[in-house]
Amino acid sequence: MARVCEICSKKTTSGGTLSRRGLPKKKGGIGLRITGHSLRKYHPNLQRVRAIVDGEVRRLRVCTRCIKSGRLKKPARVAASA
C-alpha cells in the first residue's frame, strides 16, 4: 500500500541536505564549501482512521493535516452498555 493520503493525495517527496564546512565570508572566512550531499525522503504523517464515506463507515489512510482541518466526517461513538 502506497504512502498516500486518500483525501488530499499528499505523498512521499524527496529532498536532501548539504553538508558544509568552513567559515562564511561575512564572518571573515574564505567561504563555505560543500563536502557532501545526502538524499532522503520526506513521508507524510498518515494515520488509519474510521470515517464516513458515501454513507458507510470505511477505514482510510489520512494525513494528520486533513484530520485536524476536519476534512473527514468521523462516525458517531456508540455508548458502551455497563
PDB file of N, CA, C and O in Angstrom:
ATOM      1  N   MET A   1       0.841  -1.173   0.000  1.00  0.00           N
ATOM      2  CA  MET A   1       0.000   0.000   0.000  1.00  0.00           C
ATOM      3  C   MET A   1       0.894   1.247   0.000  1.00  0.00           C
ATOM      4  O   MET A   1       1.816   1.356   0.808  1.00  0.00           O
ATOM      5  N   ALA A   2       0.619   2.163  -0.894  1.00  0.00           N
ATOM      6  CA  ALA A   2       1.455   3.345  -1.031  1.00  0.00           C
ATOM      7  C   ALA A   2       1.196   4.336   0.096  1.00  0.00           C
ATOM      8  O   ALA A   2       0.118   4.354   0.690  1.00  0.00           O
ATOM      9  N   ARG A   3       2.195   5.155   0.377  1.00  0.00           N
ATOM     10  CA  ARG A   3       2.061   6.184   1.413  1.00  0.00           C
ATOM     11  C   ARG A   3       1.417   7.418   0.810  1.00  0.00           C
ATOM     12  O   ARG A   3       2.097   8.399   0.509  1.00  0.00           O
ATOM     13  N   VAL A   4       0.095   7.366   0.632  1.00  0.00           N
ATOM     14  CA  VAL A   4      -0.646   8.468   0.018  1.00  0.00           C
ATOM     15  C   VAL A   4      -1.889   8.738   0.850  1.00  0.00           C
ATOM     16  O   VAL A   4      -2.597   7.808   1.237  1.00  0.00           O
ATOM     17  N   CYS A   5      -2.156  10.013   1.125  1.00  0.00           N
ATOM     18  CA  CYS A   5      -3.382  10.395   1.823  1.00  0.00           C
ATOM     19  C   CYS A   5      -4.549  10.210   0.863  1.00  0.00           C
ATOM     20  O   CYS A   5      -4.492  10.656  -0.283  1.00  0.00           O
ATOM     21  N   GLU A   6      -5.615   9.550   1.334  1.00  0.00           N
ATOM     22  CA  GLU A   6      -6.741   9.262   0.458  1.00  0.00           C
ATOM     23  C   GLU A   6      -7.662  10.463   0.267  1.00  0.00           C
ATOM     24  O   GLU A   6      -8.589  10.394  -0.539  1.00  0.00           O
ATOM     25  N   ILE A   7      -7.432  11.560   0.985  1.00  0.00           N
ATOM     26  CA  ILE A   7      -8.266  12.753   0.831  1.00  0.00           C
ATOM     27  C   ILE A   7      -7.562  13.819  -0.004  1.00  0.00           C
ATOM     28  O   ILE A   7      -8.120  14.307  -0.987  1.00  0.00           O
ATOM     29  N   CYS A   8      -6.333  14.184   0.385  1.00  0.00           N
ATOM     30  CA  CYS A   8      -5.651  15.284  -0.305  1.00  0.00           C
ATOM     31  C   CYS A   8      -4.549  14.815  -1.244  1.00  0.00           C
ATOM     32  O   CYS A   8      -3.916  15.639  -1.904  1.00  0.00           O
ATOM     33  N   SER A   9      -4.309  13.519  -1.320  1.00  0.00           N
ATOM     34  CA  SER A   9      -3.293  12.913  -2.199  1.00  0.00           C
ATOM     35  C   SER A   9      -1.870  13.343  -1.859  1.00  0.00           C
ATOM     36  O   SER A   9      -0.994  13.331  -2.724  1.00  0.00           O
ATOM     37  N   LYS A  10      -1.636  13.723  -0.607  1.00  0.00           N
ATOM     38  CA  LYS A  10      -0.267  14.021  -0.189  1.00  0.00           C
ATOM     39  C   LYS A  10       0.524  12.732  -0.202  1.00  0.00           C
ATOM     40  O   LYS A  10       0.024  11.698   0.242  1.00  0.00           O
ATOM     41  N   LYS A  11       1.770  12.770  -0.709  1.00  0.00           N
ATOM     42  CA  LYS A  11       2.560  11.561  -0.836  1.00  0.00           C
ATOM     43  C   LYS A  11       4.015  11.839  -0.480  1.00  0.00           C
ATOM     44  O   LYS A  11       4.380  12.963  -0.135  1.00  0.00           O
ATOM     45  N   THR A  12       4.832  10.807  -0.569  1.00  0.00           N
ATOM     46  CA  THR A  12       6.241  10.922  -0.243  1.00  0.00           C
ATOM     47  C   THR A  12       6.932  11.838  -1.230  1.00  0.00           C
ATOM     48  O   THR A  12       6.736  11.728  -2.441  1.00  0.00           O
ATOM     49  N   THR A  13       7.752  12.754  -0.700  1.00  0.00           N
ATOM     50  CA  THR A  13       8.559  13.625  -1.559  1.00  0.00           C
ATOM     51  C   THR A  13      10.023  13.386  -1.236  1.00  0.00           C
ATOM     52  O   THR A  13      10.366  12.899  -0.158  1.00  0.00           O
ATOM     53  N   SER A  14      10.871  13.731  -2.176  1.00  0.00           N
ATOM     54  CA  SER A  14      12.301  13.532  -1.958  1.00  0.00           C
ATOM     55  C   SER A  14      12.979  14.879  -1.811  1.00  0.00           C
ATOM     56  O   SER A  14      12.502  15.896  -2.313  1.00  0.00           O
ATOM     57  N   GLY A  15      14.084  14.861  -1.125  1.00  0.00           N
ATOM     58  CA  GLY A  15      14.855  16.080  -0.909  1.00  0.00           C
ATOM     59  C   GLY A  15      16.238  15.678  -0.460  1.00  0.00           C
ATOM     60  O   GLY A  15      16.650  14.531  -0.632  1.00  0.00           O
ATOM     61  N   GLY A  16      16.945  16.615   0.110  1.00  0.00           N
ATOM     62  CA  GLY A  16      18.280  16.297   0.563  1.00  0.00           C
ATOM     63  C   GLY A  16      18.846  17.396   1.419  1.00  0.00           C
ATOM     64  O   GLY A  16      18.263  18.473   1.538  1.00  0.00           O
ATOM     65  N   THR A  17      19.982  17.120   2.013  1.00  0.00           N
ATOM     66  CA  THR A  17      20.685  18.098   2.819  1.00  0.00           C
ATOM     67  C   THR A  17      22.110  18.215   2.309  1.00  0.00           C
ATOM     68  O   THR A  17      22.691  17.239   1.835  1.00  0.00           O
ATOM     69  N   LEU A  18      22.668  19.411   2.407  1.00  0.00           N
ATOM     70  CA  LEU A  18      24.045  19.653   2.018  1.00  0.00           C
ATOM     71  C   LEU A  18      24.894  19.751   3.269  1.00  0.00           C
ATOM     72  O   LEU A  18      24.533  20.444   4.220  1.00  0.00           O
ATOM     73  N   SER A  19      26.024  19.059   3.269  1.00  0.00           N
ATOM     74  CA  SER A  19      26.983  19.163   4.367  1.00  0.00           C
ATOM     75  C   SER A  19      28.030  20.195   3.964  1.00  0.00           C
ATOM     76  O   SER A  19      28.640  20.103   2.900  1.00  0.00           O
ATOM     77  N   ARG A  20      28.223  21.181   4.840  1.00  0.00           N
ATOM     78  CA  ARG A  20      29.161  22.255   4.513  1.00  0.00           C
ATOM     79  C   ARG A  20      30.226  22.354   5.591  1.00  0.00           C
ATOM     80  O   ARG A  20      30.001  21.962   6.736  1.00  0.00           O
ATOM     81  N   ARG A  21      31.384  22.877   5.220  1.00  0.00           N
ATOM     82  CA  ARG A  21      32.429  23.175   6.198  1.00  0.00           C
ATOM     83  C   ARG A  21      33.075  24.482   5.811  1.00  0.00           C
ATOM     84  O   ARG A  21      32.993  24.918   4.663  1.00  0.00           O
ATOM     85  N   GLY A  22      33.712  25.096   6.773  1.00  0.00           N
ATOM     86  CA  GLY A  22      34.367  26.370   6.539  1.00  0.00           C
ATOM     87  C   GLY A  22      33.638  27.499   7.238  1.00  0.00           C
ATOM     88  O   GLY A  22      32.563  27.301   7.804  1.00  0.00           O
ATOM     89  N   LEU A  23      34.227  28.686   7.196  1.00  0.00           N
ATOM     90  CA  LEU A  23      33.657  29.876   7.824  1.00  0.00           C
ATOM     91  C   LEU A  23      33.118  30.786   6.736  1.00  0.00           C
ATOM     92  O   LEU A  23      33.810  31.045   5.751  1.00  0.00           O
ATOM     93  N   PRO A  24      31.883  31.279   6.898  1.00  0.00           N
ATOM     94  CA  PRO A  24      31.323  32.158   5.864  1.00  0.00           C
ATOM     95  C   PRO A  24      32.168  33.410   5.644  1.00  0.00           C
ATOM     96  O   PRO A  24      32.862  33.864   6.553  1.00  0.00           O
ATOM     97  N   LYS A  25      32.108  33.957   4.448  1.00  0.00           N
ATOM     98  CA  LYS A  25      32.892  35.146   4.119  1.00  0.00           C
ATOM     99  C   LYS A  25      32.501  36.341   4.978  1.00  0.00           C
ATOM    100  O   LYS A  25      33.352  37.151   5.347  1.00  0.00           O
ATOM    101  N   LYS A  26      31.204  36.451   5.299  1.00  0.00           N
ATOM    102  CA  LYS A  26      30.773  37.607   6.091  1.00  0.00           C
ATOM    103  C   LYS A  26      31.273  37.533   7.528  1.00  0.00           C
ATOM    104  O   LYS A  26      31.243  38.526   8.255  1.00  0.00           O
ATOM    105  N   LYS A  27      31.736  36.346   7.936  1.00  0.00           N
ATOM    106  CA  LYS A  27      32.314  36.213   9.277  1.00  0.00           C
ATOM    107  C   LYS A  27      33.839  36.188   9.234  1.00  0.00           C
ATOM    108  O   LYS A  27      34.491  35.877  10.231  1.00  0.00           O
ATOM    109  N   GLY A  28      34.398  36.515   8.079  1.00  0.00           N
ATOM    110  CA  GLY A  28      35.852  36.614   7.981  1.00  0.00           C
ATOM    111  C   GLY A  28      36.544  35.381   7.442  1.00  0.00           C
ATOM    112  O   GLY A  28      37.773  35.320   7.448  1.00  0.00           O
ATOM    113  N   GLY A  29      35.793  34.400   6.978  1.00  0.00           N
ATOM    114  CA  GLY A  29      36.403  33.179   6.465  1.00  0.00           C
ATOM    115  C   GLY A  29      36.599  33.230   4.961  1.00  0.00           C
ATOM    116  O   GLY A  29      36.383  34.260   4.322  1.00  0.00           O
ATOM    117  N   ILE A  30      37.008  32.113   4.417  1.00  0.00           N
ATOM    118  CA  ILE A  30      37.255  32.021   2.984  1.00  0.00           C
ATOM    119  C   ILE A  30      35.997  31.585   2.225  1.00  0.00           C
ATOM    120  O   ILE A  30      35.958  31.628   0.996  1.00  0.00           O
ATOM    121  N   GLY A  31      34.977  31.167   2.968  1.00  0.00           N
ATOM    122  CA  GLY A  31      33.715  30.759   2.347  1.00  0.00           C
ATOM    123  C   GLY A  31      33.377  29.324   2.679  1.00  0.00           C
ATOM    124  O   GLY A  31      34.240  28.537   3.068  1.00  0.00           O
ATOM    125  N   LEU A  32      32.106  28.995   2.520  1.00  0.00           N
ATOM    126  CA  LEU A  32      31.651  27.640   2.804  1.00  0.00           C
ATOM    127  C   LEU A  32      31.902  26.744   1.597  1.00  0.00           C
ATOM    128  O   LEU A  32      31.754  27.163   0.449  1.00  0.00           O
ATOM    129  N   ARG A  33      32.282  25.512   1.880  1.00  0.00           N
ATOM    130  CA  ARG A  33      32.488  24.518   0.834  1.00  0.00           C
ATOM    131  C   ARG A  33      31.523  23.364   1.089  1.00  0.00           C
ATOM    132  O   ARG A  33      31.334  22.948   2.232  1.00  0.00           O
ATOM    133  N   ILE A  34      30.919  22.854   0.032  1.00  0.00           N
ATOM    134  CA  ILE A  34      30.023  21.701   0.148  1.00  0.00           C
ATOM    135  C   ILE A  34      30.869  20.440   0.120  1.00  0.00           C
ATOM    136  O   ILE A  34      31.630  20.208  -0.819  1.00  0.00           O
ATOM    137  N   THR A  35      30.726  19.616   1.176  1.00  0.00           N
ATOM    138  CA  THR A  35      31.531  18.400   1.273  1.00  0.00           C
ATOM    139  C   THR A  35      30.718  17.144   1.057  1.00  0.00           C
ATOM    140  O   THR A  35      31.289  16.063   0.914  1.00  0.00           O
ATOM    141  N   GLY A  36      29.402  17.255   1.030  1.00  0.00           N
ATOM    142  CA  GLY A  36      28.578  16.070   0.830  1.00  0.00           C
ATOM    143  C   GLY A  36      27.144  16.444   0.548  1.00  0.00           C
ATOM    144  O   GLY A  36      26.683  17.524   0.914  1.00  0.00           O
ATOM    145  N   HIS A  37      26.448  15.544  -0.104  1.00  0.00           N
ATOM    146  CA  HIS A  37      25.042  15.753  -0.437  1.00  0.00           C
ATOM    147  C   HIS A  37      24.325  14.439  -0.180  1.00  0.00           C
ATOM    148  O   HIS A  37      24.576  13.446  -0.862  1.00  0.00           O
ATOM    149  N   SER A  38      23.421  14.431   0.816  1.00  0.00           N
ATOM    150  CA  SER A  38      22.710  13.187   1.138  1.00  0.00           C
ATOM    151  C   SER A  38      21.252  13.321   0.730  1.00  0.00           C
ATOM    152  O   SER A  38      20.593  14.312   1.045  1.00  0.00           O
ATOM    153  N   LEU A  39      20.761  12.314   0.030  1.00  0.00           N
ATOM    154  CA  LEU A  39      19.372  12.289  -0.387  1.00  0.00           C
ATOM    155  C   LEU A  39      18.534  11.583   0.666  1.00  0.00           C
ATOM    156  O   LEU A  39      18.998  10.643   1.312  1.00  0.00           O
ATOM    157  N   ARG A  40      17.305  12.037   0.836  1.00  0.00           N
ATOM    158  CA  ARG A  40      16.401  11.404   1.781  1.00  0.00           C
ATOM    159  C   ARG A  40      14.979  11.566   1.296  1.00  0.00           C
ATOM    160  O   ARG A  40      14.714  12.245   0.304  1.00  0.00           O
ATOM    161  N   LYS A  41      14.064  10.927   2.017  1.00  0.00           N
ATOM    162  CA  LYS A  41      12.645  11.011   1.662  1.00  0.00           C
ATOM    163  C   LYS A  41      11.880  11.608   2.827  1.00  0.00           C
ATOM    164  O   LYS A  41      12.184  11.350   3.991  1.00  0.00           O
ATOM    165  N   TYR A  42      10.887  12.407   2.493  1.00  0.00           N
ATOM    166  CA  TYR A  42      10.007  13.002   3.483  1.00  0.00           C
ATOM    167  C   TYR A  42       8.649  12.313   3.356  1.00  0.00           C
ATOM    168  O   TYR A  42       7.985  12.417   2.325  1.00  0.00           O
ATOM    169  N   HIS A  43       8.241  11.602   4.425  1.00  0.00           N
ATOM    170  CA  HIS A  43       6.993  10.860   4.404  1.00  0.00           C
ATOM    171  C   HIS A  43       5.893  11.661   5.094  1.00  0.00           C
ATOM    172  O   HIS A  43       6.152  12.302   6.112  1.00  0.00           O
ATOM    173  N   PRO A  44       4.668  11.639   4.561  1.00  0.00           N
ATOM    174  CA  PRO A  44       3.561  12.295   5.248  1.00  0.00           C
ATOM    175  C   PRO A  44       3.174  11.517   6.501  1.00  0.00           C
ATOM    176  O   PRO A  44       3.373  10.305   6.575  1.00  0.00           O
ATOM    177  N   ASN A  45       2.627  12.213   7.469  1.00  0.00           N
ATOM    178  CA  ASN A  45       2.203  11.583   8.721  1.00  0.00           C
ATOM    179  C   ASN A  45       0.808  11.007   8.507  1.00  0.00           C
ATOM    180  O   ASN A  45      -0.194  11.690   8.720  1.00  0.00           O
ATOM    181  N   LEU A  46       0.749   9.744   8.083  1.00  0.00           N
ATOM    182  CA  LEU A  46      -0.526   9.093   7.777  1.00  0.00           C
ATOM    183  C   LEU A  46      -1.014   8.271   8.955  1.00  0.00           C
ATOM    184  O   LEU A  46      -0.233   7.619   9.647  1.00  0.00           O
ATOM    185  N   GLN A  47      -2.319   8.316   9.169  1.00  0.00           N
ATOM    186  CA  GLN A  47      -2.959   7.560  10.229  1.00  0.00           C
ATOM    187  C   GLN A  47      -4.126   6.788   9.627  1.00  0.00           C
ATOM    188  O   GLN A  47      -4.774   7.248   8.687  1.00  0.00           O
ATOM    189  N   ARG A  48      -4.384   5.597  10.187  1.00  0.00           N
ATOM    190  CA  ARG A  48      -5.567   4.833   9.774  1.00  0.00           C
ATOM    191  C   ARG A  48      -6.742   5.296  10.611  1.00  0.00           C
ATOM    192  O   ARG A  48      -6.718   5.194  11.838  1.00  0.00           O
ATOM    193  N   VAL A  49      -7.777   5.808   9.944  1.00  0.00           N
ATOM    194  CA  VAL A  49      -8.906   6.429  10.638  1.00  0.00           C
ATOM    195  C   VAL A  49     -10.195   5.853  10.079  1.00  0.00           C
ATOM    196  O   VAL A  49     -10.310   5.591   8.882  1.00  0.00           O
ATOM    197  N   ARG A  50     -11.177   5.656  10.983  1.00  0.00           N
ATOM    198  CA  ARG A  50     -12.513   5.275  10.533  1.00  0.00           C
ATOM    199  C   ARG A  50     -13.251   6.545  10.175  1.00  0.00           C
ATOM    200  O   ARG A  50     -13.289   7.492  10.961  1.00  0.00           O
ATOM    201  N   ALA A  51     -13.848   6.570   8.969  1.00  0.00           N
ATOM    202  CA  ALA A  51     -14.545   7.768   8.509  1.00  0.00           C
ATOM    203  C   ALA A  51     -15.784   7.358   7.719  1.00  0.00           C
ATOM    204  O   ALA A  51     -15.880   6.240   7.213  1.00  0.00           O
ATOM    205  N   ILE A  52     -16.725   8.289   7.628  1.00  0.00           N
ATOM    206  CA  ILE A  52     -17.943   8.055   6.853  1.00  0.00           C
ATOM    207  C   ILE A  52     -17.697   8.509   5.422  1.00  0.00           C
ATOM    208  O   ILE A  52     -17.399   9.676   5.170  1.00  0.00           O
ATOM    209  N   VAL A  53     -17.826   7.574   4.491  1.00  0.00           N
ATOM    210  CA  VAL A  53     -17.656   7.864   3.067  1.00  0.00           C
ATOM    211  C   VAL A  53     -18.887   7.333   2.334  1.00  0.00           C
ATOM    212  O   VAL A  53     -19.159   6.133   2.373  1.00  0.00           O
ATOM    213  N   ASP A  54     -19.618   8.198   1.681  1.00  0.00           N
ATOM    214  CA  ASP A  54     -20.834   7.823   0.943  1.00  0.00           C
ATOM    215  C   ASP A  54     -21.831   7.095   1.844  1.00  0.00           C
ATOM    216  O   ASP A  54     -22.475   6.141   1.408  1.00  0.00           O
ATOM    217  N   GLY A  55     -21.961   7.530   3.077  1.00  0.00           N
ATOM    218  CA  GLY A  55     -22.944   6.971   3.991  1.00  0.00           C
ATOM    219  C   GLY A  55     -22.538   5.699   4.705  1.00  0.00           C
ATOM    220  O   GLY A  55     -23.315   5.173   5.502  1.00  0.00           O
ATOM    221  N   GLU A  56     -21.346   5.188   4.446  1.00  0.00           N
ATOM    222  CA  GLU A  56     -20.909   3.972   5.129  1.00  0.00           C
ATOM    223  C   GLU A  56     -19.548   4.224   5.782  1.00  0.00           C
ATOM    224  O   GLU A  56     -18.791   5.096   5.356  1.00  0.00           O
ATOM    225  N   VAL A  57     -19.255   3.445   6.821  1.00  0.00           N
ATOM    226  CA  VAL A  57     -18.018   3.611   7.570  1.00  0.00           C
ATOM    227  C   VAL A  57     -16.911   2.816   6.891  1.00  0.00           C
ATOM    228  O   VAL A  57     -17.055   1.622   6.629  1.00  0.00           O
ATOM    229  N   ARG A  58     -15.797   3.501   6.609  1.00  0.00           N
ATOM    230  CA  ARG A  58     -14.646   2.863   5.974  1.00  0.00           C
ATOM    231  C   ARG A  58     -13.386   3.263   6.721  1.00  0.00           C
ATOM    232  O   ARG A  58     -13.360   4.280   7.414  1.00  0.00           O
ATOM    233  N   ARG A  59     -12.342   2.456   6.577  1.00  0.00           N
ATOM    234  CA  ARG A  59     -11.039   2.810   7.120  1.00  0.00           C
ATOM    235  C   ARG A  59     -10.236   3.479   6.014  1.00  0.00           C
ATOM    236  O   ARG A  59     -10.143   2.962   4.901  1.00  0.00           O
ATOM    237  N   LEU A  60      -9.659   4.632   6.329  1.00  0.00           N
ATOM    238  CA  LEU A  60      -8.882   5.389   5.365  1.00  0.00           C
ATOM    239  C   LEU A  60      -7.496   5.661   5.923  1.00  0.00           C
ATOM    240  O   LEU A  60      -7.294   5.697   7.136  1.00  0.00           O
ATOM    241  N   ARG A  61      -6.545   5.851   5.018  1.00  0.00           N
ATOM    242  CA  ARG A  61      -5.223   6.346   5.414  1.00  0.00           C
ATOM    243  C   ARG A  61      -5.209   7.831   5.114  1.00  0.00           C
ATOM    244  O   ARG A  61      -5.207   8.244   3.954  1.00  0.00           O
ATOM    245  N   VAL A  62      -5.198   8.630   6.173  1.00  0.00           N
ATOM    246  CA  VAL A  62      -5.374  10.072   6.041  1.00  0.00           C
ATOM    247  C   VAL A  62      -4.227  10.772   6.744  1.00  0.00           C
ATOM    248  O   VAL A  62      -3.783  10.328   7.803  1.00  0.00           O
ATOM    249  N   CYS A  63      -3.737  11.874   6.159  1.00  0.00           N
ATOM    250  CA  CYS A  63      -2.683  12.641   6.807  1.00  0.00           C
ATOM    251  C   CYS A  63      -3.267  13.443   7.968  1.00  0.00           C
ATOM    252  O   CYS A  63      -4.460  13.746   7.989  1.00  0.00           O
ATOM    253  N   THR A  64      -2.421  13.779   8.920  1.00  0.00           N
ATOM    254  CA  THR A  64      -2.888  14.457  10.124  1.00  0.00           C
ATOM    255  C   THR A  64      -3.406  15.852   9.827  1.00  0.00           C
ATOM    256  O   THR A  64      -4.245  16.356  10.573  1.00  0.00           O
ATOM    257  N   ARG A  65      -2.945  16.485   8.780  1.00  0.00           N
ATOM    258  CA  ARG A  65      -3.453  17.818   8.433  1.00  0.00           C
ATOM    259  C   ARG A  65      -4.925  17.742   8.034  1.00  0.00           C
ATOM    260  O   ARG A  65      -5.704  18.629   8.380  1.00  0.00           O
ATOM    261  N   CYS A  66      -5.311  16.696   7.313  1.00  0.00           N
ATOM    262  CA  CYS A  66      -6.719  16.523   6.939  1.00  0.00           C
ATOM    263  C   CYS A  66      -7.574  16.198   8.159  1.00  0.00           C
ATOM    264  O   CYS A  66      -8.720  16.641   8.246  1.00  0.00           O
ATOM    265  N   ILE A  67      -7.032  15.431   9.100  1.00  0.00           N
ATOM    266  CA  ILE A  67      -7.779  15.109  10.313  1.00  0.00           C
ATOM    267  C   ILE A  67      -8.012  16.362  11.130  1.00  0.00           C
ATOM    268  O   ILE A  67      -9.127  16.599  11.594  1.00  0.00           O
ATOM    269  N   LYS A  68      -6.967  17.177  11.318  1.00  0.00           N
ATOM    270  CA  LYS A  68      -7.081  18.376  12.141  1.00  0.00           C
ATOM    271  C   LYS A  68      -7.975  19.431  11.502  1.00  0.00           C
ATOM    272  O   LYS A  68      -8.666  20.164  12.210  1.00  0.00           O
ATOM    273  N   SER A  69      -7.972  19.518  10.177  1.00  0.00           N
ATOM    274  CA  SER A  69      -8.764  20.550   9.500  1.00  0.00           C
ATOM    275  C   SER A  69     -10.224  20.135   9.338  1.00  0.00           C
ATOM    276  O   SER A  69     -11.042  20.945   8.900  1.00  0.00           O
ATOM    277  N   GLY A  70     -10.571  18.894   9.682  1.00  0.00           N
ATOM    278  CA  GLY A  70     -11.953  18.450   9.627  1.00  0.00           C
ATOM    279  C   GLY A  70     -12.440  18.105   8.239  1.00  0.00           C
ATOM    280  O   GLY A  70     -13.625  18.264   7.945  1.00  0.00           O
ATOM    281  N   ARG A  71     -11.554  17.635   7.378  1.00  0.00           N
ATOM    282  CA  ARG A  71     -11.962  17.276   6.017  1.00  0.00           C
ATOM    283  C   ARG A  71     -12.677  15.940   5.954  1.00  0.00           C
ATOM    284  O   ARG A  71     -13.225  15.588   4.910  1.00  0.00           O
ATOM    285  N   LEU A  72     -12.686  15.190   7.043  1.00  0.00           N
ATOM    286  CA  LEU A  72     -13.398  13.919   7.043  1.00  0.00           C
ATOM    287  C   LEU A  72     -14.403  13.916   8.172  1.00  0.00           C
ATOM    288  O   LEU A  72     -14.249  14.622   9.169  1.00  0.00           O
ATOM    289  N   LYS A  73     -15.437  13.108   7.999  1.00  0.00           N
ATOM    290  CA  LYS A  73     -16.503  13.003   8.996  1.00  0.00           C
ATOM    291  C   LYS A  73     -16.339  11.686   9.711  1.00  0.00           C
ATOM    292  O   LYS A  73     -16.394  10.619   9.098  1.00  0.00           O
ATOM    293  N   LYS A  74     -16.135  11.765  11.025  1.00  0.00           N
ATOM    294  CA  LYS A  74     -15.977  10.550  11.813  1.00  0.00           C
ATOM    295  C   LYS A  74     -17.343  10.012  12.220  1.00  0.00           C
ATOM    296  O   LYS A  74     -18.279  10.786  12.416  1.00  0.00           O
ATOM    297  N   PRO A  75     -17.465   8.690  12.348  1.00  0.00           N
ATOM    298  CA  PRO A  75     -18.747   8.119  12.758  1.00  0.00           C
ATOM    299  C   PRO A  75     -19.017   8.422  14.230  1.00  0.00           C
ATOM    300  O   PRO A  75     -18.092   8.642  15.012  1.00  0.00           O
ATOM    301  N   ALA A  76     -20.291   8.430  14.589  1.00  0.00           N
ATOM    302  CA  ALA A  76     -20.687   8.695  15.965  1.00  0.00           C
ATOM    303  C   ALA A  76     -20.289   7.528  16.851  1.00  0.00           C
ATOM    304  O   ALA A  76     -20.339   6.368  16.442  1.00  0.00           O
ATOM    305  N   ARG A  77     -19.894   7.857  18.065  1.00  0.00           N
ATOM    306  CA  ARG A  77     -19.497   6.816  19.013  1.00  0.00           C
ATOM    307  C   ARG A  77     -20.729   6.151  19.582  1.00  0.00           C
ATOM    308  O   ARG A  77     -21.750   6.797  19.819  1.00  0.00           O
ATOM    309  N   VAL A  78     -20.622   4.850  19.800  1.00  0.00           N
ATOM    310  CA  VAL A  78     -21.696   4.078  20.411  1.00  0.00           C
ATOM    311  C   VAL A  78     -21.384   3.967  21.897  1.00  0.00           C
ATOM    312  O   VAL A  78     -20.288   3.555  22.277  1.00  0.00           O
ATOM    313  N   ALA A  79     -22.361   4.340  22.746  1.00  0.00           N
ATOM    314  CA  ALA A  79     -22.142   4.293  24.181  1.00  0.00           C
ATOM    315  C   ALA A  79     -22.029   2.847  24.641  1.00  0.00           C
ATOM    316  O   ALA A  79     -22.827   1.995  24.250  1.00  0.00           O
ATOM    317  N   ALA A  80     -21.035   2.581  25.471  1.00  0.00           N
ATOM    318  CA  ALA A  80     -20.840   1.219  25.991  1.00  0.00           C
ATOM    319  C   ALA A  80     -21.875   0.935  27.068  1.00  0.00           C
ATOM    320  O   ALA A  80     -22.066   1.744  27.976  1.00  0.00           O
ATOM    321  N   SER A  81     -22.541  -0.206  26.972  1.00  0.00           N
ATOM    322  CA  SER A  81     -23.530  -0.563  27.979  1.00  0.00           C
ATOM    323  C   SER A  81     -22.814  -1.203  29.167  1.00  0.00           C
ATOM    324  O   SER A  81     -22.014  -2.126  29.017  1.00  0.00           O
ATOM    325  N   ALA A  82     -23.136  -0.675  30.364  1.00  0.00           N
ATOM    326  CA  ALA A  82     -22.431  -1.169  31.547  1.00  0.00           C
ATOM    327  C   ALA A  82     -23.337  -1.988  32.428  1.00  0.00           C
ATOM    328  O   ALA A  82     -22.904  -2.482  33.469  1.00  0.00           O
TER     329      ALA A  82
END
